[in-house]
Each structure stands twice: as C-alpha cells, then as structure tokens.
C-alpha cells in the first residue's frame, strides 16, 4: 500500500498545486505541507520548487512521481484481480476521466450510471473540456483516461476507438434557409456560427471543407462560441447556420425547434477515441472500464 505521505505528494505533483490538492483531498494546506516536508526530510532532498503561488517538481520530485505512478498502477491491478477472485473484496478506486462536450453531455450519463451501479467501489470524476484541452490534461497527468474526437494523434498516447457520430448543419425553424437546397458553394454566403478553436467538432468540419477545396477562413463566420449548448441556444434565436453533433440536437430536431439542412454531397463524420498515456494500456481497471463502456454504449444505440 502507498503511504499516506506519498498519496499527498502524488496529488500535489499531479495538480502542481497545494491548493488544488487540498481541495481534492479535503485536507488543509498546512497539513499537506507538513507531510511533504517530512517526506523531503526522509529523502534528504527537495521535491518541489516554490514559485510564489505555483510549484514545480525538482528532478528528485519527478523521479518519485514517476515511480509512484507505476506503483499506483500495480496496486490498482492487484485490487482489481483480488476483487475478481473474491467479490466480497471491494477496494476503493479513483478514476479521473476527461471527455469532450458532446460525450460528456449526451453520451456518458446513462453509460456511466450503469458502470457505477456495477462498480460501487469506484470514485469517478469527470472533467468536461474541448478535445484539445483533454489531450493536454492527459499529458499533464491531470486525468487518467480521456475521450476525444479524432484530432491529430500524438506519439505519447494510445488511441482506442469508441464511437462514430455525424456533424450536421442546423438552423432555426424560422430561418429562410429551410426552404433552400444548399450546395457547398452556398457556404460562402451563409452566415455561420461555429465552435471555438480547439473544438473537435470544428476540426472535423475544417477537414471536410478542405476536401472540397474550401478554407474555413473564407467563409462568412459571424460568431464563435465555446461549447455545444451555447452554440445550440444561439442558433435557436438567430439567422446563422451552425454545424452541431447529431447526438446534441436529437430533441430539438424532434420538437421542430431546429431544422436540419442538407448540403449536397457534403457529409461530416467524426470518430471518438479513448486516450491514455502509453504504458498504461495493460492497467486492469482502465482496460475493464474501456471494455465496459464500449459494450454498454453498443446496447444503448
């Protein structure tokens, strides 16, 4: 078992913040500082460099963090294997998951509910950010697993396919565009509302446009909004057209609040992947979580 002092160090190192670690662990900053000082005395070296309100790891701190992460994975695997051998053994396991907006709001709630019902020992945290920031959070060790749209892949990360979704053009039912049959060339004149830079939805739209020789910068973009809900609410009351995930507008399409606009010979699909840091692929709790999620989602489709 990892000692209490090492658990405190591990969380401060993950967050690079005594304040955030204190909030997550429900322990005062002074108590954490005292335990970290004891750990530094034990190892006869500093583990953190203080920079005003922020901290960074010393070389010794980086080494300890890397080793503790490996130990954490071994401990998680041990607990999972023992749990499978003996259903009476239910060790608590923490999982920090990051997911892009569409997945967090429209896909995960029922699937996570089913997972937690079968795995009551898991303490799960979900961070909702755009795909670019989820990838950064994974590389910064802020999250254990991520689910993002198919943006450019990086070598330090393993990608496991999860699901495919369609991005469609929509507008308000009062928008005069609803009476038109559109072609790609019409997009140069149509006022558009789009997601912010770093959005996976925006990235796949840009890629689809490029296949038709169209640059996003040449279109009539009136506004950029952060988040699917913000974009959806804006289009409800404005004359702009937007590109939104089909899963995000199912209810609005059914009620008639929003209308789908067909664009001749133009389709946008995006793939969602589980992402994890390379070297954690055989971590049993992570592997079981991914397998459960894939099975459960296939049942809900």
C-alpha positions as CSV (number, residue, x, y, z in Angstrom):
1,X,0.0,0.0,0.0
2,X,1.2,3.5,-0.8
3,X,1.8,5.5,2.4
4,X,-0.4,8.5,3.3
5,X,2.5,10.9,2.8
6,X,3.1,9.5,-0.6
7,X,-0.5,9.8,-1.5
8,X,-0.4,13.5,-0.5
9,X,2.8,14.1,-2.5
10,X,1.3,12.3,-5.6
11,X,-1.8,14.5,-5.6
12,X,0.2,17.7,-5.2
13,X,2.5,16.5,-8.0
14,X,-0.4,15.7,-10.2
15,X,-2.0,19.1,-9.7
16,X,1.2,21.1,-9.3
17,X,-0.8,23.0,-6.6
18,X,-1.1,22.6,-2.9
19,X,-4.4,24.4,-3.0
20,X,-6.0,22.1,-5.6
21,X,-4.6,19.0,-3.8
22,X,-6.1,20.3,-0.5
23,X,-9.5,20.8,-2.1
24,X,-9.5,17.4,-3.7
25,X,-8.3,15.5,-0.6
26,X,-10.3,17.6,1.9
27,X,-7.1,18.2,3.9
28,X,-5.7,21.6,4.9
29,X,-2.8,23.0,3.0
30,X,-0.8,23.3,6.2
31,X,-1.3,19.6,6.9
32,X,-0.2,18.7,3.4
33,X,2.8,21.0,3.6
34,X,3.8,19.3,6.9
35,X,3.7,15.9,5.4
36,X,5.6,16.9,2.3
37,X,8.3,18.5,4.5
38,X,8.6,15.2,6.4
39,X,8.9,13.3,3.1
40,X,11.7,15.7,1.9
41,X,13.5,15.2,5.3
42,X,13.2,11.4,4.8
43,X,14.7,11.5,1.3
44,X,17.2,14.3,2.2
45,X,16.3,16.3,-0.8
46,X,13.7,18.8,-2.0
47,X,10.7,17.5,-4.0
48,X,9.1,20.8,-5.0
49,X,10.4,24.2,-6.1
50,X,8.2,27.0,-4.9
51,X,7.4,29.9,-7.2
52,X,5.1,32.2,-5.3
53,X,1.7,30.7,-5.8
54,X,2.8,27.8,-8.0
55,X,5.2,24.9,-7.6
56,X,7.2,22.6,-9.9
57,X,8.9,19.3,-9.4
58,X,12.6,19.0,-8.7
59,X,14.5,16.2,-10.5
60,X,14.0,14.1,-7.4
61,X,10.3,15.0,-7.3
62,X,9.9,13.9,-10.9
63,X,11.6,10.6,-10.2
64,X,9.4,10.0,-7.1
65,X,6.3,10.9,-9.1
66,X,7.1,8.5,-11.9
67,X,7.8,5.7,-9.5
68,X,4.6,6.3,-7.5
69,X,2.6,6.3,-10.7
70,X,4.0,2.9,-11.6
71,X,3.2,1.7,-8.1
72,X,-0.3,3.1,-8.3
73,X,-0.9,1.1,-11.5
74,X,0.4,-2.1,-9.9
75,X,-1.8,-1.5,-6.8
76,X,-4.8,-0.9,-8.9
77,X,-4.2,-4.1,-10.9
78,X,-3.8,-6.1,-7.7
79,X,-7.0,-4.7,-6.2
80,X,-8.9,-5.5,-9.4
81,X,-7.6,-9.1,-9.7
82,X,-8.4,-9.7,-6.0
83,X,-11.9,-8.3,-6.5
84,X,-12.5,-10.7,-9.4
85,X,-11.3,-13.6,-7.2
86,X,-13.3,-12.5,-4.2
87,X,-16.5,-10.5,-4.8
88,X,-16.6,-9.6,-1.1
89,X,-13.4,-7.5,-1.6
90,X,-14.4,-4.0,-2.8
91,X,-11.4,-1.7,-2.6
92,X,-12.0,1.9,-3.4
93,X,-10.5,3.0,-6.7
94,X,-10.4,6.6,-8.1
95,X,-10.7,7.3,-11.8
96,X,-10.4,10.8,-13.3
97,X,-12.0,10.8,-16.7
98,X,-11.9,13.7,-19.2
99,X,-14.3,14.0,-22.1
100,X,-15.2,16.4,-24.8
101,X,-18.5,18.3,-24.6
102,X,-20.7,16.1,-26.8
103,X,-19.6,13.0,-25.0
104,X,-20.0,14.4,-21.5
105,X,-23.5,15.8,-22.1
106,X,-25.2,13.4,-24.5
107,X,-23.4,10.0,-24.3
108,X,-21.8,9.4,-20.9
109,X,-24.6,9.9,-18.4
110,X,-26.5,6.7,-18.9
111,X,-23.4,4.7,-19.6
112,X,-21.5,5.9,-16.5
113,X,-24.6,5.3,-14.4
114,X,-24.6,1.7,-15.4
115,X,-20.9,1.4,-14.8
116,X,-21.1,2.9,-11.3
117,X,-24.0,0.6,-10.4
118,X,-21.9,-2.4,-11.2
119,X,-18.7,-0.9,-9.7
120,X,-19.8,0.9,-6.5
121,X,-16.1,0.9,-5.2
122,X,-15.1,3.4,-8.0
123,X,-14.9,7.1,-7.2
124,X,-15.2,8.7,-10.6
125,X,-14.5,12.3,-11.5
126,X,-15.5,13.7,-15.0
127,X,-13.8,16.8,-16.5
128,X,-15.6,18.4,-19.4
129,X,-13.3,20.3,-21.8
130,X,-12.8,20.5,-25.5
131,X,-10.7,17.8,-27.2
132,X,-7.5,19.8,-27.4
133,X,-7.6,20.5,-23.6
134,X,-8.5,16.9,-22.8
135,X,-5.4,15.7,-24.6
136,X,-3.3,18.3,-22.7
137,X,-4.8,17.2,-19.4
138,X,-3.9,13.6,-20.1
139,X,-0.3,14.5,-21.0
140,X,-0.1,16.7,-17.9
141,X,-1.4,13.8,-15.7
142,X,-4.5,15.7,-14.7
143,X,-6.7,12.9,-15.9
144,X,-6.3,9.1,-16.1
145,X,-8.3,8.5,-19.3
146,X,-9.9,10.7,-21.9
147,X,-12.5,10.5,-24.7
148,X,-11.9,12.9,-27.5
149,X,-12.7,13.5,-31.1
150,X,-10.3,12.3,-33.8
151,X,-7.8,15.2,-33.8
152,X,-4.2,14.9,-34.8
153,X,-2.7,12.0,-32.9
154,X,0.5,12.3,-30.8
155,X,3.1,9.6,-30.2
156,X,2.9,9.5,-26.3
157,X,-0.8,8.5,-26.4
158,X,-2.7,5.2,-27.2
159,X,-6.0,5.6,-29.0
160,X,-8.8,3.1,-28.7
161,X,-11.9,3.6,-31.0
162,X,-15.2,4.2,-29.1
163,X,-17.9,5.5,-31.4
164,X,-18.7,7.5,-34.6
165,X,-21.0,10.4,-34.8
166,X,-22.3,12.7,-37.5
167,X,-22.0,16.5,-37.6
168,X,-24.9,18.2,-39.3
169,X,-25.9,21.6,-40.5
170,X,-28.8,23.1,-38.5
171,X,-30.7,26.4,-38.2
172,X,-33.8,27.8,-36.5
173,X,-37.1,26.7,-38.0
174,X,-37.8,30.4,-38.7
175,X,-34.6,30.7,-40.8
176,X,-35.3,31.3,-44.5
177,X,-32.6,28.8,-45.3
178,X,-35.0,25.9,-44.5
179,X,-36.7,26.5,-47.9
180,X,-33.4,26.2,-49.8
181,X,-31.5,23.2,-51.2
182,X,-27.9,24.0,-50.4
183,X,-24.6,23.2,-52.1
184,X,-21.1,23.6,-50.7
185,X,-20.6,26.8,-52.7
186,X,-23.5,28.4,-50.8
187,X,-21.5,28.3,-47.6
188,X,-19.5,31.3,-48.8
189,X,-22.6,33.5,-48.4
190,X,-24.5,31.8,-45.5
191,X,-23.8,33.4,-42.1
192,X,-22.2,30.8,-39.8
193,X,-21.9,30.3,-36.0
194,X,-19.1,28.0,-35.2
195,X,-17.3,26.4,-32.2
196,X,-14.1,27.8,-30.7
197,X,-10.6,26.9,-31.7
198,X,-9.6,23.6,-30.1
199,X,-13.0,22.0,-30.6
200,X,-13.0,18.6,-32.2
201,X,-16.3,19.4,-34.0
202,X,-14.6,22.4,-35.6
203,X,-11.5,20.3,-36.5
204,X,-13.5,17.7,-38.4
205,X,-15.6,20.4,-40.1
206,X,-12.5,22.1,-41.3
207,X,-11.1,18.8,-42.6
208,X,-14.4,18.0,-44.5
209,X,-14.4,21.5,-46.1
210,X,-10.8,21.1,-47.1
211,X,-11.7,18.0,-49.1
212,X,-14.0,20.3,-51.2
213,X,-11.3,22.9,-51.6
214,X,-12.9,25.3,-49.1
215,X,-11.0,27.1,-46.4
216,X,-12.8,28.0,-43.1
217,X,-11.2,31.4,-43.2
218,X,-13.0,32.2,-46.4
219,X,-16.5,31.6,-45.0
220,X,-18.9,34.1,-43.5
221,X,-18.3,33.3,-39.9
222,X,-20.3,35.7,-37.7
223,X,-19.6,34.3,-34.2
224,X,-17.6,31.6,-32.4
225,X,-18.9,30.2,-29.2
226,X,-17.4,27.9,-26.6
227,X,-19.5,24.8,-26.1
228,X,-22.2,22.9,-27.8
229,X,-25.0,24.2,-25.7
230,X,-24.0,27.9,-26.2
231,X,-23.9,27.3,-29.9
232,X,-27.2,25.5,-30.0
233,X,-29.0,28.2,-27.9
234,X,-27.6,30.9,-30.2
235,X,-28.8,29.3,-33.4
236,X,-32.3,28.9,-31.9
237,X,-32.8,32.7,-31.9
238,X,-30.5,33.8,-34.7
239,X,-30.4,33.6,-38.5
240,X,-27.0,31.9,-38.5
241,X,-26.4,28.3,-39.5
242,X,-24.3,26.0,-37.3
243,X,-22.7,22.6,-37.5
244,X,-23.5,20.6,-34.5
245,X,-23.3,16.9,-33.5
246,X,-26.5,15.0,-34.3
247,X,-26.5,13.5,-30.8
248,X,-26.6,17.0,-29.4
249,X,-29.7,18.1,-31.3
250,X,-31.9,15.0,-31.3
251,X,-34.5,16.6,-29.1
252,X,-34.5,19.9,-30.9
253,X,-34.9,18.2,-34.3
254,X,-37.8,16.1,-32.9
255,X,-39.6,19.1,-31.5
256,X,-39.0,21.3,-34.6
257,X,-37.0,23.9,-32.7
258,X,-34.1,23.3,-35.1
259,X,-34.1,22.1,-38.7
260,X,-31.5,20.0,-40.4
261,X,-30.1,21.5,-43.6
262,X,-28.9,19.1,-46.2
263,X,-25.9,20.2,-48.2
264,X,-25.5,18.3,-51.5
265,X,-22.5,15.9,-51.5
266,X,-21.3,17.1,-48.1
267,X,-21.1,14.9,-45.0
268,X,-19.2,15.3,-41.8
269,X,-18.4,12.3,-39.6
270,X,-16.1,12.2,-36.6
271,X,-14.7,9.4,-34.5
272,X,-14.3,9.4,-30.8
273,X,-11.4,7.5,-29.2
274,X,-10.4,6.6,-25.6
275,X,-7.0,8.1,-25.0
276,X,-4.5,7.0,-22.4
277,X,-0.8,7.6,-21.8
278,X,1.4,4.9,-23.4
279,X,2.4,2.3,-20.9
280,X,-1.0,2.2,-19.1
281,X,-2.7,0.0,-21.7
282,X,-2.5,-3.1,-19.5
283,X,-3.7,-1.3,-16.4
284,X,-6.5,-3.7,-15.5
285,X,-9.1,-1.1,-14.1
286,X,-8.6,1.1,-17.1
287,X,-8.9,-1.8,-19.5
288,X,-12.1,-3.1,-17.8
289,X,-13.6,0.4,-17.8
290,X,-13.0,0.8,-21.6
291,X,-14.4,-2.6,-22.3
292,X,-17.5,-2.0,-20.2
293,X,-18.1,1.4,-21.8
294,X,-17.9,0.0,-25.4
295,X,-20.2,-2.9,-24.5
296,X,-22.7,-0.7,-22.7
297,X,-22.8,2.0,-25.4
298,X,-23.5,-0.6,-28.1
299,X,-26.6,-1.6,-26.1
300,X,-27.9,2.0,-25.9
301,X,-27.5,2.8,-29.6
